[in-house]
Amino acid sequence: MQNLPNHTNYDASQIKVLTLAQAVRKRPGMYLGDIDQAATNMVLELVANAIDIFLTSKQASYIKVKIQGQTITVTDNGGQFPFDKKCLSDSNFVEHCLTQLSYKPTVDNHTPHIHLLIGGAGLAVMNAASLNMTIECCNGQKTWQQAFALGEVLTPASCSLTPDAEPYATIQTTLDPEIFQQNAPDNYLLHQIFFESVHLYPGLHIEFKDEHYYQAQGLKALAHLMTAATPKTRQFYYHKRDQNIDLQLCILGETTDHPQIKAWVNGTATVEFGSHVDGVLQALKHLNWQAAAICVHVMMLDPKFAAPSRDRLAVPTVTDWIREIILKELDTNSHSVN
């Protein structure tokens, strides 16, 4: 038998503890996903943060995205960066979020918490992967500014009185070419995701490269793009929050073939569908309705379930809940036109 190497001299002195910035540079794919798409993921993380503000407070209803090379700027009309909130370390909460890696779905347990395309990297990882990152925020009475770089605090937060100013928040980051190489955000993919997002979040407005995305009718409008419909077409639309779940659902038309289905959980597409789609299909089978198009989006309002779903939702109670909602809302003897 081959002699095994002697590890008896291995001790704690041989363990090297990396800073977050060092860890991100050593294994960027672990934190940012495929490097070819990592620049796009950085844009989506910033936009997802603004959408969270829109969902929790109905502020940040207007989001503007600007990209110049590897510099990304996202501005919203929410003004919600919590500079006036202190942490135990006596730093402001923004510093904490940008320098300390969180292992919870959200740092402050807020919900809803959504994702775009993949799970979010978090602002601390974004700071670690940026040559510089600046934040400017106005809540209508005060305006704060602070700069960060390579995972660290570059300047202390400054604050000035700006009474009666319009609220806004701007975050700008320049990607570190050591990590991202020459990769820039994928504008085509961003257009696709922003178009989809305004259907998932009715009332949200996203501006990107002279395009303005807005859809007050949500998934109802998206379902109508998926299949031909007339004013007399059978349809059902539902959008309410109940039992720690926000459900938006549109069922449209009839077909002799398989329905077209689009489904999301916490803003992320579930390409293999899962519990939420099962609930819809069970209800439709009971109603003997072979729908042409189905769009369903579930947002989990319990912080424990605020992480993204990978490909498929597996929560049987969601199946039962959605099925009963549809059966309760629709007359079991006919398909109402709403």
Secondary structure as a PSIPRED ss2 file (coil, helix, strand):
# PSIPRED VFORMAT (PSIPRED V4.0)

   1 M C   1.000  0.000  0.000
   2 Q C   1.000  0.000  0.000
   3 N C   1.000  0.000  0.000
   4 L C   1.000  0.000  0.000
   5 P C   1.000  0.000  0.000
   6 N C   1.000  0.000  0.000
   7 H C   1.000  0.000  0.000
   8 T C   1.000  0.000  0.000
   9 N C   1.000  0.000  0.000
  10 Y C   1.000  0.000  0.000
  11 D C   1.000  0.000  0.000
  12 A H   0.000  1.000  0.000
  13 S H   0.000  1.000  0.000
  14 Q H   0.000  1.000  0.000
  15 I C   1.000  0.000  0.000
  16 K C   1.000  0.000  0.000
  17 V C   1.000  0.000  0.000
  18 L C   1.000  0.000  0.000
  19 T C   1.000  0.000  0.000
  20 L H   0.000  1.000  0.000
  21 A H   0.000  1.000  0.000
  22 Q H   0.000  1.000  0.000
  23 A H   0.000  1.000  0.000
  24 V H   0.000  1.000  0.000
  25 R H   0.000  1.000  0.000
  26 K H   0.000  1.000  0.000
  27 R C   1.000  0.000  0.000
  28 P H   0.000  1.000  0.000
  29 G H   0.000  1.000  0.000
  30 M H   0.000  1.000  0.000
  31 Y H   0.000  1.000  0.000
  32 L H   0.000  1.000  0.000
  33 G C   1.000  0.000  0.000
  34 D C   1.000  0.000  0.000
  35 I H   0.000  1.000  0.000
  36 D H   0.000  1.000  0.000
  37 Q H   0.000  1.000  0.000
  38 A H   0.000  1.000  0.000
  39 A H   0.000  1.000  0.000
  40 T H   0.000  1.000  0.000
  41 N H   0.000  1.000  0.000
  42 M H   0.000  1.000  0.000
  43 V H   0.000  1.000  0.000
  44 L H   0.000  1.000  0.000
  45 E H   0.000  1.000  0.000
  46 L H   0.000  1.000  0.000
  47 V H   0.000  1.000  0.000
  48 A H   0.000  1.000  0.000
  49 N H   0.000  1.000  0.000
  50 A H   0.000  1.000  0.000
  51 I H   0.000  1.000  0.000
  52 D H   0.000  1.000  0.000
  53 I H   0.000  1.000  0.000
  54 F H   0.000  1.000  0.000
  55 L H   0.000  1.000  0.000
  56 T H   0.000  1.000  0.000
  57 S H   0.000  1.000  0.000
  58 K C   1.000  0.000  0.000
  59 Q C   1.000  0.000  0.000
  60 A C   1.000  0.000  0.000
  61 S C   1.000  0.000  0.000
  62 Y E   0.000  0.000  1.000
  63 I E   0.000  0.000  1.000
  64 K E   0.000  0.000  1.000
  65 V E   0.000  0.000  1.000
  66 K E   0.000  0.000  1.000
  67 I E   0.000  0.000  1.000
  68 Q E   0.000  0.000  1.000
  69 G C   1.000  0.000  0.000
  70 Q C   1.000  0.000  0.000
  71 T E   0.000  0.000  1.000
  72 I E   0.000  0.000  1.000
  73 T E   0.000  0.000  1.000
  74 V E   0.000  0.000  1.000
  75 T E   0.000  0.000  1.000
  76 D E   0.000  0.000  1.000
  77 N C   1.000  0.000  0.000
  78 G C   1.000  0.000  0.000
  79 G C   1.000  0.000  0.000
  80 Q C   1.000  0.000  0.000
  81 F C   1.000  0.000  0.000
  82 P C   1.000  0.000  0.000
  83 F C   1.000  0.000  0.000
  84 D C   1.000  0.000  0.000
  85 K C   1.000  0.000  0.000
  86 K E   0.000  0.000  1.000
  87 C C   1.000  0.000  0.000
  88 L C   1.000  0.000  0.000
  89 S C   1.000  0.000  0.000
  90 D C   1.000  0.000  0.000
  91 S C   1.000  0.000  0.000
  92 N E   0.000  0.000  1.000
  93 F H   0.000  1.000  0.000
  94 V H   0.000  1.000  0.000
  95 E H   0.000  1.000  0.000
  96 H H   0.000  1.000  0.000
  97 C H   0.000  1.000  0.000
  98 L H   0.000  1.000  0.000
  99 T H   0.000  1.000  0.000
 100 Q C   1.000  0.000  0.000
 101 L C   1.000  0.000  0.000
 102 S C   1.000  0.000  0.000
 103 Y C   1.000  0.000  0.000
 104 K C   1.000  0.000  0.000
 105 P C   1.000  0.000  0.000
 106 T C   1.000  0.000  0.000
 107 V C   1.000  0.000  0.000
 108 D C   1.000  0.000  0.000
 109 N C   1.000  0.000  0.000
 110 H C   1.000  0.000  0.000
 111 T C   1.000  0.000  0.000
 112 P C   1.000  0.000  0.000
 113 H C   1.000  0.000  0.000
 114 I C   1.000  0.000  0.000
 115 H C   1.000  0.000  0.000
 116 L C   1.000  0.000  0.000
 117 L C   1.000  0.000  0.000
 118 I C   1.000  0.000  0.000
 119 G C   1.000  0.000  0.000
 120 G C   1.000  0.000  0.000
 121 A C   1.000  0.000  0.000
 122 G C   1.000  0.000  0.000
 123 L H   0.000  1.000  0.000
 124 A H   0.000  1.000  0.000
 125 V H   0.000  1.000  0.000
 126 M H   0.000  1.000  0.000
 127 N H   0.000  1.000  0.000
 128 A H   0.000  1.000  0.000
 129 A C   1.000  0.000  0.000
 130 S E   0.000  0.000  1.000
 131 L E   0.000  0.000  1.000
 132 N E   0.000  0.000  1.000
 133 M E   0.000  0.000  1.000
 134 T E   0.000  0.000  1.000
 135 I E   0.000  0.000  1.000
 136 E E   0.000  0.000  1.000
 137 C E   0.000  0.000  1.000
 138 C E   0.000  0.000  1.000
 139 N C   1.000  0.000  0.000
 140 G C   1.000  0.000  0.000
 141 Q C   1.000  0.000  0.000
 142 K E   0.000  0.000  1.000
 143 T E   0.000  0.000  1.000
 144 W E   0.000  0.000  1.000
 145 Q E   0.000  0.000  1.000
 146 Q E   0.000  0.000  1.000
 147 A E   0.000  0.000  1.000
 148 F E   0.000  0.000  1.000
 149 A E   0.000  0.000  1.000
 150 L C   1.000  0.000  0.000
 151 G C   1.000  0.000  0.000
 152 E E   0.000  0.000  1.000
 153 V E   0.000  0.000  1.000
 154 L C   1.000  0.000  0.000
 155 T C   1.000  0.000  0.000
 156 P C   1.000  0.000  0.000
 157 A C   1.000  0.000  0.000
 158 S E   0.000  0.000  1.000
 159 C E   0.000  0.000  1.000
 160 S E   0.000  0.000  1.000
 161 L E   0.000  0.000  1.000
 162 T C   1.000  0.000  0.000
 163 P C   1.000  0.000  0.000
 164 D C   1.000  0.000  0.000
 165 A C   1.000  0.000  0.000
 166 E C   1.000  0.000  0.000
 167 P C   1.000  0.000  0.000
 168 Y E   0.000  0.000  1.000
 169 A E   0.000  0.000  1.000
 170 T E   0.000  0.000  1.000
 171 I E   0.000  0.000  1.000
 172 Q E   0.000  0.000  1.000
 173 T E   0.000  0.000  1.000
 174 T E   0.000  0.000  1.000
 175 L E   0.000  0.000  1.000
 176 D C   1.000  0.000  0.000
 177 P H   0.000  1.000  0.000
 178 E H   0.000  1.000  0.000
 179 I H   0.000  1.000  0.000
 180 F H   0.000  1.000  0.000
 181 Q C   1.000  0.000  0.000
 182 Q C   1.000  0.000  0.000
 183 N C   1.000  0.000  0.000
 184 A C   1.000  0.000  0.000
 185 P C   1.000  0.000  0.000
 186 D C   1.000  0.000  0.000
 187 N H   0.000  1.000  0.000
 188 Y H   0.000  1.000  0.000
 189 L H   0.000  1.000  0.000
 190 L H   0.000  1.000  0.000
 191 H H   0.000  1.000  0.000
 192 Q H   0.000  1.000  0.000
 193 I H   0.000  1.000  0.000
 194 F H   0.000  1.000  0.000
 195 F H   0.000  1.000  0.000
 196 E H   0.000  1.000  0.000
 197 S H   0.000  1.000  0.000
 198 V H   0.000  1.000  0.000
 199 H H   0.000  1.000  0.000
 200 L H   0.000  1.000  0.000
 201 Y C   1.000  0.000  0.000
 202 P C   1.000  0.000  0.000
 203 G C   1.000  0.000  0.000
 204 L C   1.000  0.000  0.000
 205 H E   0.000  0.000  1.000
 206 I E   0.000  0.000  1.000
 207 E E   0.000  0.000  1.000
 208 F E   0.000  0.000  1.000
 209 K C   1.000  0.000  0.000
 210 D C   1.000  0.000  0.000
 211 E E   0.000  0.000  1.000
 212 H E   0.000  0.000  1.000
 213 Y E   0.000  0.000  1.000
 214 Y E   0.000  0.000  1.000
 215 Q C   1.000  0.000  0.000
 216 A C   1.000  0.000  0.000
 217 Q C   1.000  0.000  0.000
 218 G C   1.000  0.000  0.000
 219 L H   0.000  1.000  0.000
 220 K H   0.000  1.000  0.000
 221 A H   0.000  1.000  0.000
 222 L H   0.000  1.000  0.000
 223 A H   0.000  1.000  0.000
 224 H H   0.000  1.000  0.000
 225 L H   0.000  1.000  0.000
 226 M H   0.000  1.000  0.000
 227 T C   1.000  0.000  0.000
 228 A C   1.000  0.000  0.000
 229 A C   1.000  0.000  0.000
 230 T C   1.000  0.000  0.000
 231 P C   1.000  0.000  0.000
 232 K C   1.000  0.000  0.000
 233 T C   1.000  0.000  0.000
 234 R C   1.000  0.000  0.000
 235 Q E   0.000  0.000  1.000
 236 F E   0.000  0.000  1.000
 237 Y E   0.000  0.000  1.000
 238 Y E   0.000  0.000  1.000
 239 H E   0.000  0.000  1.000
 240 K E   0.000  0.000  1.000
 241 R E   0.000  0.000  1.000
 242 D E   0.000  0.000  1.000
 243 Q C   1.000  0.000  0.000
 244 N C   1.000  0.000  0.000
 245 I E   0.000  0.000  1.000
 246 D E   0.000  0.000  1.000
 247 L E   0.000  0.000  1.000
 248 Q E   0.000  0.000  1.000
 249 L E   0.000  0.000  1.000
 250 C E   0.000  0.000  1.000
 251 I E   0.000  0.000  1.000
 252 L E   0.000  0.000  1.000
 253 G C   1.000  0.000  0.000
 254 E C   1.000  0.000  0.000
 255 T C   1.000  0.000  0.000
 256 T C   1.000  0.000  0.000
 257 D C   1.000  0.000  0.000
 258 H C   1.000  0.000  0.000
 259 P C   1.000  0.000  0.000
 260 Q E   0.000  0.000  1.000
 261 I E   0.000  0.000  1.000
 262 K E   0.000  0.000  1.000
 263 A E   0.000  0.000  1.000
 264 W E   0.000  0.000  1.000
 265 V E   0.000  0.000  1.000
 266 N C   1.000  0.000  0.000
 267 G C   1.000  0.000  0.000
 268 T E   0.000  0.000  1.000
 269 A E   0.000  0.000  1.000
 270 T C   1.000  0.000  0.000
 271 V C   1.000  0.000  0.000
 272 E C   1.000  0.000  0.000
 273 F C   1.000  0.000  0.000
 274 G E   0.000  0.000  1.000
 275 S H   0.000  1.000  0.000
 276 H H   0.000  1.000  0.000
 277 V H   0.000  1.000  0.000
 278 D H   0.000  1.000  0.000
 279 G H   0.000  1.000  0.000
 280 V H   0.000  1.000  0.000
 281 L H   0.000  1.000  0.000
 282 Q H   0.000  1.000  0.000
 283 A H   0.000  1.000  0.000
 284 L H   0.000  1.000  0.000
 285 K H   0.000  1.000  0.000
 286 H H   0.000  1.000  0.000
 287 L H   0.000  1.000  0.000
 288 N C   1.000  0.000  0.000
 289 W C   1.000  0.000  0.000
 290 Q C   1.000  0.000  0.000
 291 A C   1.000  0.000  0.000
 292 A C   1.000  0.000  0.000
 293 A E   0.000  0.000  1.000
 294 I E   0.000  0.000  1.000
 295 C E   0.000  0.000  1.000
 296 V E   0.000  0.000  1.000
 297 H E   0.000  0.000  1.000
 298 V E   0.000  0.000  1.000
 299 M E   0.000  0.000  1.000
 300 M E   0.000  0.000  1.000
 301 L C   1.000  0.000  0.000
 302 D C   1.000  0.000  0.000
 303 P H   0.000  1.000  0.000
 304 K H   0.000  1.000  0.000
 305 F H   0.000  1.000  0.000
 306 A C   1.000  0.000  0.000
 307 A C   1.000  0.000  0.000
 308 P C   1.000  0.000  0.000
 309 S C   1.000  0.000  0.000
 310 R C   1.000  0.000  0.000
 311 D C   1.000  0.000  0.000
 312 R C   1.000  0.000  0.000
 313 L E   0.000  0.000  1.000
 314 A C   1.000  0.000  0.000
 315 V C   1.000  0.000  0.000
 316 P H   0.000  1.000  0.000
 317 T H   0.000  1.000  0.000
 318 V H   0.000  1.000  0.000
 319 T H   0.000  1.000  0.000
 320 D H   0.000  1.000  0.000
 321 W H   0.000  1.000  0.000
 322 I H   0.000  1.000  0.000
 323 R H   0.000  1.000  0.000
 324 E H   0.000  1.000  0.000
 325 I H   0.000  1.000  0.000
 326 I H   0.000  1.000  0.000
 327 L H   0.000  1.000  0.000
 328 K H   0.000  1.000  0.000
 329 E H   0.000  1.000  0.000
 330 L C   1.000  0.000  0.000
 331 D C   1.000  0.000  0.000
 332 T C   1.000  0.000  0.000
 333 N C   1.000  0.000  0.000
 334 S C   1.000  0.000  0.000
 335 H C   1.000  0.000  0.000
 336 S C   1.000  0.000  0.000
 337 V E   0.000  0.000  1.000
 338 N C   1.000  0.000  0.000
